[in-house]
């Protein structure tokens, strides 16, 4: 496996995925989809709950406030959506 200097790579999910940065290389839309799929798979079964998607979108819009009652399934799904959005942003540099 080819390795890259740390300043050009970001370690995501315990060395499972490396995203190349800099040097004129850009992450494509297909790669973004693969990154998204990998991240959401790691949040199963919450990734299939509607609140996962709402939490993901809310985080991208800058809203981290969970509107659900603490420790409910909806609250956990929302939190996992926020966590996934943060991981996605770090992985894609967006």
N, CA, C and O atoms as a Tinker XYZ file with bonds, in Angstrom:
   376  protein
     1  N      0.836000   -1.179000    0.000000    73     2
     2  CA     0.000000    0.000000    0.000000    64     1     3
     3  C      0.881000    1.243000    0.000000    63     2     4     5
     4  O      1.834000    1.336000    0.774000    81     3
     5  N      0.567000    2.176000   -0.853000    73     3     6
     6  CA     1.313000    3.416000   -0.947000    64     5     7
     7  C      0.957000    4.324000    0.222000    63     6     8     9
     8  O     -0.217000    4.475000    0.560000    81     7
     9  N      1.951000    4.918000    0.829000    73     7    10
    10  CA     1.670000    5.822000    1.946000    64     9    11
    11  C      1.957000    7.253000    1.531000    63    10    12    13
    12  O      2.774000    7.506000    0.646000    81    11
    13  N      1.282000    8.176000    2.175000    73    11    14
    14  CA     1.395000    9.594000    1.897000    64    13    15
    15  C      1.792000   10.309000    3.172000    63    14    16    17
    16  O      1.479000    9.840000    4.266000    81    15
    17  N      2.484000   11.451000    3.049000    73    15    18
    18  CA     2.820000   12.232000    4.244000    64    17    19
    19  C      1.557000   12.622000    5.004000    63    18    20    21
    20  O      0.522000   12.866000    4.384000    81    19
    21  N      1.619000   12.687000    6.337000    73    19    22
    22  CA     0.437000   12.996000    7.147000    64    21    23
    23  C     -0.289000   14.270000    6.745000    63    22    24    25
    24  O     -1.514000   14.331000    6.853000    81    23
    25  N      0.433000   15.293000    6.284000    73    23    26
    26  CA    -0.235000   16.545000    5.941000    64    25    27
    27  C     -1.118000   16.398000    4.704000    63    26    28    29
    28  O     -1.949000   17.267000    4.441000    81    27
    29  N     -0.958000   15.321000    3.942000    73    27    30
    30  CA    -1.768000   15.109000    2.750000    64    29    31
    31  C     -2.874000   14.087000    2.977000    63    30    32    33
    32  O     -3.686000   13.854000    2.081000    81    31
    33  N     -2.921000   13.494000    4.116000    73    31    34
    34  CA    -3.898000   12.437000    4.379000    64    33    35
    35  C     -4.620000   12.701000    5.689000    63    34    36    37
    36  O     -4.122000   13.391000    6.578000    81    35
    37  N     -5.791000   12.136000    5.771000    73    35    38
    38  CA    -6.537000   12.218000    7.020000    64    37    39
    39  C     -7.004000   10.820000    7.380000    63    38    40    41
    40  O     -7.638000   10.141000    6.572000    81    39
    41  N     -6.698000   10.403000    8.566000    73    39    42
    42  CA    -7.062000    9.083000    9.041000    64    41    43
    43  C     -8.526000    9.105000    9.472000    63    42    44    45
    44  O     -8.914000    9.882000   10.344000    81    43
    45  N     -9.326000    8.254000    8.857000    73    43    46
    46  CA   -10.749000    8.180000    9.177000    64    45    47
    47  C    -11.074000    6.758000    9.616000    63    46    48    49
    48  O    -10.661000    5.794000    8.971000    81    47
    49  N    -11.807000    6.631000   10.704000    73    47    50
    50  CA   -12.308000    5.357000   11.183000    64    49    51
    51  C    -11.211000    4.311000   11.330000    63    50    52    53
    52  O    -11.250000    3.258000   10.692000    81    51
    53  N    -10.255000    4.605000   12.158000    73    51    54
    54  CA    -9.199000    3.677000   12.523000    64    53    55
    55  C     -8.476000    3.073000   11.323000    63    54    56    57
    56  O     -8.422000    1.852000   11.180000    81    55
    57  N     -7.934000    3.901000   10.485000    73    55    58
    58  CA    -7.114000    3.495000    9.347000    64    57    59
    59  C     -7.865000    2.719000    8.264000    63    58    60    61
    60  O     -7.226000    2.089000    7.421000    81    59
    61  N     -9.184000    2.744000    8.258000    73    59    62
    62  CA    -9.928000    2.042000    7.213000    64    61    63
    63  C     -9.887000    2.823000    5.911000    63    62    64    65
    64  O     -9.869000    2.227000    4.834000    81    63
    65  N     -9.872000    4.145000    5.993000    73    63    66
    66  CA    -9.981000    4.975000    4.813000    64    65    67
    67  C     -8.979000    6.116000    4.877000    63    66    68    69
    68  O     -8.835000    6.764000    5.913000    81    67
    69  N     -8.280000    6.363000    3.758000    73    67    70
    70  CA    -7.369000    7.499000    3.652000    64    69    71
    71  C     -7.846000    8.359000    2.502000    63    70    72    73
    72  O     -8.115000    7.861000    1.409000    81    71
    73  N     -7.950000    9.640000    2.753000    73    71    74
    74  CA    -8.345000   10.576000    1.709000    64    73    75
    75  C     -7.131000   11.427000    1.373000    63    74    76    77
    76  O     -6.559000   12.077000    2.247000    81    75
    77  N     -6.743000   11.421000    0.115000    73    75    78
    78  CA    -5.566000   12.162000   -0.310000    64    77    79
    79  C     -5.916000   13.639000   -0.409000    63    78    80    81
    80  O     -6.958000   14.008000   -0.951000    81    79
    81  N     -5.030000   14.482000    0.123000    73    79    82
    82  CA    -5.228000   15.923000    0.105000    64    81    83
    83  C     -4.062000   16.585000   -0.623000    63    82    84    85
    84  O     -2.966000   16.030000   -0.696000    81    83
    85  N     -4.312000   17.769000   -1.158000    73    83    86
    86  CA    -3.247000   18.580000   -1.724000    64    85    87
    87  C     -2.711000   18.025000   -3.030000    63    86    88    89
    88  O     -3.214000   17.031000   -3.555000    81    87
    89  N     -1.684000   18.681000   -3.545000    73    87    90
    90  CA    -1.034000   18.223000   -4.753000    64    89    91
    91  C     -1.937000   18.228000   -5.971000    63    90    92    93
    92  O     -1.683000   17.498000   -6.928000    81    91
    93  N     -2.990000   19.040000   -5.954000    73    91    94
    94  CA    -3.888000   19.122000   -7.091000    64    93    95
    95  C     -4.863000   17.966000   -7.191000    63    94    96    97
    96  O     -5.628000   17.898000   -8.154000    81    95
    97  N     -4.864000   17.054000   -6.230000    73    95    98
    98  CA    -5.782000   15.916000   -6.274000    64    97    99
    99  C     -7.079000   16.294000   -5.562000    63    98   100   101
   100  O     -7.054000   16.875000   -4.477000    81    99
   101  N     -8.196000   15.965000   -6.174000    73    99   102
   102  CA    -9.503000   16.300000   -5.602000    64   101   103
   103  C    -10.323000   15.040000   -5.405000    63   102   104   105
   104  O    -10.233000   14.095000   -6.189000    81   103
   105  N    -11.114000   15.036000   -4.362000    73   103   106
   106  CA   -11.992000   13.918000   -4.109000    64   105   107
   107  C    -13.202000   14.060000   -5.031000    63   106   108   109
   108  O    -13.879000   15.088000   -5.013000    81   107
   109  N    -13.469000   13.051000   -5.820000    73   107   110
   110  CA   -14.563000   13.111000   -6.783000    64   109   111
   111  C    -15.902000   12.845000   -6.111000    63   110   112   113
   112  O    -15.961000   12.414000   -4.959000    81   111
   113  N    -16.972000   13.107000   -6.844000    73   111   114
   114  CA   -18.326000   12.856000   -6.331000    64   113   115
   115  C    -18.512000   11.371000   -6.033000    63   114   116   117
   116  O    -19.180000   11.013000   -5.063000    81   115
   117  N    -17.928000   10.504000   -6.858000    73   115   118
   118  CA   -18.045000    9.060000   -6.623000    64   117   119
   119  C    -17.324000    8.689000   -5.330000    63   118   120   121
   120  O    -17.832000    7.892000   -4.540000    81   119
   121  N    -16.161000    9.256000   -5.116000    73   119   122
   122  CA   -15.424000    8.991000   -3.891000    64   121   123
   123  C    -16.197000    9.509000   -2.683000    63   122   124   125
   124  O    -16.237000    8.849000   -1.645000    81   123
   125  N    -16.808000   10.682000   -2.809000    73   123   126
   126  CA   -17.634000   11.215000   -1.722000    64   125   127
   127  C    -18.755000   10.251000   -1.377000    63   126   128   129
   128  O    -19.054000   10.048000   -0.200000    81   127
   129  N    -19.380000    9.654000   -2.383000    73   127   130
   130  CA   -20.464000    8.691000   -2.163000    64   129   131
   131  C    -19.928000    7.457000   -1.446000    63   130   132   133
   132  O    -20.575000    6.938000   -0.536000    81   131
   133  N    -18.759000    6.988000   -1.847000    73   131   134
   134  CA   -18.157000    5.832000   -1.181000    64   133   135
   135  C    -17.821000    6.142000    0.272000    63   134   136   137
   136  O    -18.038000    5.314000    1.156000    81   135
   137  N    -17.291000    7.335000    0.515000    73   135   138
   138  CA   -16.986000    7.757000    1.884000    64   137   139
   139  C    -18.269000    7.814000    2.707000    63   138   140   141
   140  O    -18.317000    7.316000    3.831000    81   139
   141  N    -19.308000    8.425000    2.138000    73   139   142
   142  CA   -20.597000    8.524000    2.835000    64   141   143
   143  C    -21.129000    7.134000    3.168000    63   142   144   145
   144  O    -21.574000    6.890000    4.290000    81   143
   145  N    -21.084000    6.220000    2.197000    73   143   146
   146  CA   -21.585000    4.858000    2.421000    64   145   147
   147  C    -20.813000    4.146000    3.521000    63   146   148   149
   148  O    -21.411000    3.468000    4.357000    81   147
   149  N    -19.491000    4.290000    3.532000    73   147   150
   150  CA   -18.674000    3.668000    4.564000    64   149   151
   151  C    -19.021000    4.221000    5.947000    63   150   152   153
   152  O    -19.165000    3.464000    6.907000    81   151
   153  N    -19.150000    5.520000    6.041000    73   151   154
   154  CA   -19.472000    6.146000    7.324000    64   153   155
   155  C    -20.850000    5.714000    7.807000    63   154   156   157
   156  O    -21.010000    5.363000    8.976000    81   155
   157  N    -21.849000    5.735000    6.925000    73   155   158
   158  CA   -23.204000    5.365000    7.360000    64   157   159
   159  C    -23.288000    3.892000    7.737000    63   158   160   161
   160  O    -24.033000    3.537000    8.650000    81   159
   161  N    -22.539000    3.026000    7.055000    73   159   162
   162  CA   -22.542000    1.607000    7.426000    64   161   163
   163  C    -22.034000    1.407000    8.839000    63   162   164   165
   164  O    -22.469000    0.490000    9.536000    81   163
   165  N    -21.123000    2.254000    9.260000    73   163   166
   166  CA   -20.600000    2.148000   10.620000    64   165   167
   167  C    -21.583000    2.662000   11.667000    63   166   168   169
   168  O    -21.323000    2.546000   12.864000    81   167
   169  N    -22.698000    3.221000   11.238000    73   167   170
   170  CA   -23.717000    3.726000   12.163000    64   169   171
   171  C    -25.005000    2.907000   12.089000    63   170   172   173
   172  O    -26.065000    3.358000   12.524000    81   171
   173  N    -24.900000    1.708000   11.537000    73   171   174
   174  CA   -26.061000    0.820000   11.453000    64   173   175
   175  C    -26.445000    0.367000   12.846000    63   174   176   177
   176  O    -25.534000    0.084000   13.624000    81   175
   177  N    -27.689000    0.272000   13.232000    73   175   178
   178  CA   -28.927000    0.368000   12.467000    64   177   179
   179  C    -29.522000    1.775000   12.409000    63   178   180   181
   180  O    -30.562000    1.984000   11.784000    81   179
   181  N    -28.870000    2.734000   13.054000    73   179   182
   182  CA   -29.437000    4.080000   13.109000    64   181   183
   183  C    -29.480000    4.768000   11.746000    63   182   184   185
   184  O    -30.286000    5.676000   11.539000    81   183
   185  N    -28.627000    4.347000   10.819000    73   183   186
   186  CA   -28.570000    4.989000    9.509000    64   185   187
   187  C    -29.857000    4.845000    8.709000    63   186   188   189
   188  O    -30.086000    5.606000    7.769000    81   187
   189  N    -30.698000    3.882000    9.067000    73   187   190
   190  CA   -31.971000    3.699000    8.354000    64   189   191
   191  C    -33.122000    4.485000    8.985000    63   190   192   193
   192  O    -34.223000    4.518000    8.435000    81   191
   193  N    -32.878000    5.108000   10.116000    73   191   194
   194  CA   -33.902000    5.902000   10.815000    64   193   195
   195  C    -33.943000    7.302000   10.194000    63   194   196   197
   196  O    -32.903000    7.868000    9.859000    81   195
   197  N    -35.134000    7.845000   10.045000    73   195   198
   198  CA   -35.304000    9.172000    9.429000    64   197   199
   199  C    -34.538000   10.254000   10.183000    63   198   200   201
   200  O    -34.056000   11.206000    9.567000    81   199
   201  N    -34.417000   10.129000   11.494000    73   199   202
   202  CA   -33.735000   11.157000   12.281000    64   201   203
   203  C    -32.229000   11.158000   12.040000    63   202   204   205
   204  O    -31.569000   12.167000   12.290000    81   203
   205  N    -31.677000   10.056000   11.561000    73   203   206
   206  CA   -30.264000   10.029000   11.186000    64   205   207
   207  C    -30.028000   11.041000   10.072000    63   206   208   209
   208  O    -29.109000   11.856000   10.152000    81   207
   209  N    -30.854000   10.988000    9.038000    73   207   210
   210  CA   -30.719000   11.925000    7.904000    64   209   211
   211  C    -30.977000   13.356000    8.332000    63   210   212   213
   212  O    -30.292000   14.274000    7.879000    81   211
   213  N    -31.961000   13.555000    9.202000    73   211   214
   214  CA   -32.259000   14.906000    9.676000    64   213   215
   215  C    -31.108000   15.469000   10.508000    63   214   216   217
   216  O    -30.769000   16.647000   10.389000    81   215
   217  N    -30.509000   14.626000   11.347000    73   215   218
   218  CA   -29.360000   15.060000   12.143000    64   217   219
   219  C    -28.170000   15.374000   11.256000    63   218   220   221
   220  O    -27.454000   16.347000   11.493000    81   219
   221  N    -27.956000   14.550000   10.232000    73   219   222
   222  CA   -26.866000   14.770000    9.285000    64   221   223
   223  C    -27.039000   16.118000    8.596000    63   222   224   225
   224  O    -26.099000   16.910000    8.529000    81   223
   225  N    -28.243000   16.380000    8.084000    73   223   226
   226  CA   -28.528000   17.640000    7.384000    64   225   227
   227  C    -28.447000   18.834000    8.322000    63   226   228   229
   228  O    -27.926000   19.885000    7.950000    81   227
   229  N    -28.964000   18.673000    9.542000    73   227   230
   230  CA   -28.928000   19.767000   10.511000    64   229   231
   231  C    -27.489000   20.142000   10.849000    63   230   232   233
   232  O    -27.162000   21.323000   10.972000    81   231
   233  N    -26.637000   19.140000   10.999000    73   231   234
   234  CA   -25.229000   19.412000   11.304000    64   233   235
   235  C    -24.578000   20.176000   10.164000    63   234   236   237
   236  O    -23.810000   21.107000   10.404000    81   235
   237  N    -24.872000   19.798000    8.933000    73   235   238
   238  CA   -24.306000   20.504000    7.791000    64   237   239
   239  C    -24.787000   21.954000    7.745000    63   238   240   241
   240  O    -24.094000   22.826000    7.221000    81   239
   241  N    -25.970000   22.206000    8.293000    73   239   242
   242  CA   -26.511000   23.563000    8.338000    64   241   243
   243  C    -26.046000   24.318000    9.584000    63   242   244   245
   244  O    -26.356000   25.497000    9.751000    81   243
   245  N    -25.290000   23.626000   10.468000    73   243   246
   246  CA   -24.754000   24.277000   11.660000    64   245   247
   247  C    -25.597000   24.145000   12.910000    63   246   248   249
   248  O    -25.297000   24.782000   13.920000    81   247
   249  N    -26.645000   23.335000   12.870000    73   247   250
   250  CA   -27.531000   23.151000   14.032000    64   249   251
   251  C    -27.210000   21.828000   14.705000    63   250   252   253
   252  O    -27.516000   20.768000   14.159000    81   251
   253  N    -26.601000   21.871000   15.877000    73   251   254
   254  CA   -26.238000   20.651000   16.590000    64   253   255
   255  C    -27.208000   20.308000   17.715000    63   254   256   257
   256  O    -27.006000   19.327000   18.431000    81   255
   257  N    -28.253000   21.105000   17.875000    73   255   258
   258  CA   -29.218000   20.893000   18.961000    64   257   259
   259  C    -30.137000   19.715000   18.633000    63   258   260   261
   260  O    -30.826000   19.719000   17.612000    81   259
   261  N    -30.140000   18.720000   19.497000    73   259   262
   262  CA   -30.985000   17.546000   19.314000    64   261   263
   263  C    -32.381000   17.852000   19.852000    63   262   264   265
   264  O    -32.528000   18.128000   21.042000    81   263
   265  N    -33.425000   17.808000   18.990000    73   263   266
   266  CA   -34.770000   18.173000   19.422000    64   265   267
   267  C    -35.535000   17.044000   20.122000    63   266   268   269
   268  O    -36.693000   17.223000   20.498000    81   267
   269  N    -34.904000   15.900000   20.297000    73   267   270
   270  CA   -35.606000   14.726000   20.827000    64   269   271
   271  C    -35.324000   14.517000   22.307000    63   270   272   273
   272  O    -34.337000   15.010000   22.854000    81   271
   273  N    -36.227000   13.767000   22.938000    73   271   274
   274  CA   -36.079000   13.434000   24.347000    64   273   275
   275  C    -34.832000   12.571000   24.528000    63   274   276   277
   276  O    -34.577000   11.653000   23.749000    81   275
   277  N    -34.071000   12.878000   25.557000    73   275   278
   278  CA   -32.811000   12.170000   25.794000    64   277   279
   279  C    -33.014000   10.663000   25.857000    63   278   280   281
   280  O    -34.000000   10.181000   26.415000    81   279
   281  N    -32.081000    9.934000   25.287000    73   279   282
   282  CA   -32.015000    8.480000   25.301000    64   281   283
   283  C    -33.161000    7.781000   24.551000    63   282   284   285
   284  O    -33.389000    6.587000   24.744000    81   283
   285  N    -33.868000    8.512000   23.711000    73   283   286
   286  CA   -34.859000    7.855000   22.853000    64   285   287
   287  C    -34.147000    7.358000   21.595000    63   286   288   289
   288  O    -33.028000    7.783000   21.308000    81   287
   289  N    -34.780000    6.475000   20.857000    73   287   290
   290  CA   -34.195000    5.977000   19.615000    64   289   291
   291  C    -34.001000    7.123000   18.636000    63   290   292   293
   292  O    -32.980000    7.194000   17.952000    81   291
   293  N    -34.977000    8.019000   18.569000    73   291   294
   294  CA   -34.857000    9.175000   17.671000    64   293   295
   295  C    -33.670000   10.046000   18.052000    63   294   296   297
   296  O    -32.951000   10.534000   17.180000    81   295
   297  N    -33.460000   10.243000   19.345000    73   295   298
   298  CA   -32.334000   11.058000   19.811000    64   297   299
   299  C    -31.003000   10.394000   19.456000    63   298   300   301
   300  O    -30.059000   11.062000   19.035000    81   299
   301  N    -30.940000    9.073000   19.631000    73   299   302
   302  CA   -29.707000    8.356000   19.292000    64   301   303
   303  C    -29.435000    8.407000   17.794000    63   302   304   305
   304  O    -28.293000    8.590000   17.374000    81   303
   305  N    -30.485000    8.244000   16.984000    73   303   306
   306  CA   -30.331000    8.310000   15.528000    64   305   307
   307  C    -29.871000    9.712000   15.109000    63   306   308   309
   308  O    -28.999000    9.852000   14.251000    81   307
   309  N    -30.457000   10.740000   15.714000    73   307   310
   310  CA   -30.062000   12.133000   15.426000    64   309   311
   311  C    -28.575000   12.332000   15.749000    63   310   312   313
   312  O    -27.819000   12.872000   14.941000    81   311
   313  N    -28.172000   11.886000   16.942000    73   311   314
   314  CA   -26.777000   12.031000   17.352000    64   313   315
   315  C    -25.825000   11.294000   16.411000    63   314   316   317
   316  O    -24.753000   11.803000   16.084000    81   315
   317  N    -26.217000   10.098000   15.976000    73   315   318
   318  CA   -25.372000    9.350000   15.027000    64   317   319
   319  C    -25.298000   10.079000   13.680000    63   318   320   321
   320  O    -24.268000   10.034000   13.008000    81   319
   321  N    -26.380000   10.745000   13.287000    73   319   322
   322  CA   -26.376000   11.543000   12.057000    64   321   323
   323  C    -25.412000   12.714000   12.161000    63   322   324   325
   324  O    -24.695000   13.022000   11.209000    81   323
   325  N    -25.396000   13.368000   13.319000    73   323   326
   326  CA   -24.460000   14.473000   13.558000    64   325   327
   327  C    -23.017000   13.952000   13.510000    63   326   328   329
   328  O    -22.148000   14.550000   12.875000    81   327
   329  N    -22.785000   12.843000   14.184000    73   327   330
   330  CA   -21.448000   12.241000   14.194000    64   329   331
   331  C    -20.997000   11.879000   12.774000    63   330   332   333
   332  O    -19.848000   12.117000   12.402000    81   331
   333  N    -21.903000   11.306000   11.991000    73   331   334
   334  CA   -21.582000   10.937000   10.610000    64   333   335
   335  C    -21.272000   12.177000    9.769000    63   334   336   337
   336  O    -20.360000   12.149000    8.942000    81   335
   337  N    -22.012000   13.249000    9.969000    73   335   338
   338  CA   -21.778000   14.485000    9.216000    64   337   339
   339  C    -20.406000   15.068000    9.537000    63   338   340   341
   340  O    -19.714000   15.564000    8.647000    81   339
   341  N    -20.020000   15.010000   10.794000    73   339   342
   342  CA   -18.707000   15.512000   11.198000    64   341   343
   343  C    -17.607000   14.661000   10.569000    63   342   344   345
   344  O    -16.624000   15.198000   10.057000    81   343
   345  N    -17.766000   13.337000   10.604000    73   343   346
   346  CA   -16.785000   12.449000    9.986000    64   345   347
   347  C    -16.698000   12.680000    8.479000    63   346   348   349
   348  O    -15.608000   12.687000    7.906000    81   347
   349  N    -17.857000   12.870000    7.842000    73   347   350
   350  CA   -17.898000   13.105000    6.390000    64   349   351
   351  C    -17.185000   14.405000    6.044000    63   350   352   353
   352  O    -16.422000   14.468000    5.080000    81   351
   353  N    -17.438000   15.438000    6.835000    73   351   354
   354  CA   -16.792000   16.725000    6.580000    64   353   355
   355  C    -15.281000   16.616000    6.719000    63   354   356   357
   356  O    -14.539000   17.154000    5.896000    81   355
   357  N    -14.825000   15.927000    7.750000    73   355   358
   358  CA   -13.380000   15.734000    7.923000    64   357   359
   359  C    -12.785000   14.916000    6.786000    63   358   360   361
   360  O    -11.681000   15.207000    6.324000    81   359
   361  N    -13.504000   13.898000    6.333000    73   359   362
   362  CA   -12.986000   13.021000    5.289000    64   361   363
   363  C    -12.918000   13.684000    3.932000    63   362   364   365
   364  O    -12.014000   13.398000    3.146000    81   363
   365  N    -13.862000   14.566000    3.643000    73   363   366
   366  CA   -13.925000   15.179000    2.323000    64   365   367
   367  C    -13.339000   16.592000    2.297000    63   366   368   369
   368  O    -13.187000   17.193000    1.233000    81   367
   369  N    -13.014000   17.106000    3.473000    73   367   370
   370  CA   -12.472000   18.459000    3.532000    64   369   371
   371  C    -13.527000   19.521000    3.270000    63   370   372   373
   372  O    -13.195000   20.677000    3.008000    81   371
   373  N    -14.780000   19.142000    3.337000    73   371   374
   374  CA   -15.871000   20.074000    3.039000    64   373   375
   375  C    -16.546000   20.513000    4.215000    63   374   376
   376  O    -17.488000   21.301000    4.128000    81   375
